[in-house]
Amino acid sequence: MNCFVWSISKAGVVWIKVFQHMSHRGDVIGDDLAESFEILRSFSPEHSYDETVQIFKRVFNETP
């Protein structure tokens, strides 16, 4: 994984999603760059739905 792709993978879910989409758009960003972003589709960070609910409640100050 090159440095730019690694940086995107650490930048957060919004950036990962953007570049996951861009990995399908070789016509826009070029085939080589699109191919390097394909790894974000297979190896992006995961967490459970329960974790998502807990984060949402914490961010919006709701008690679980």
Helices and strands as residue ranges (DSSP letters): H 3-11, H 13-22, H 26-29, H 31-37, H 39-42, H 49-59
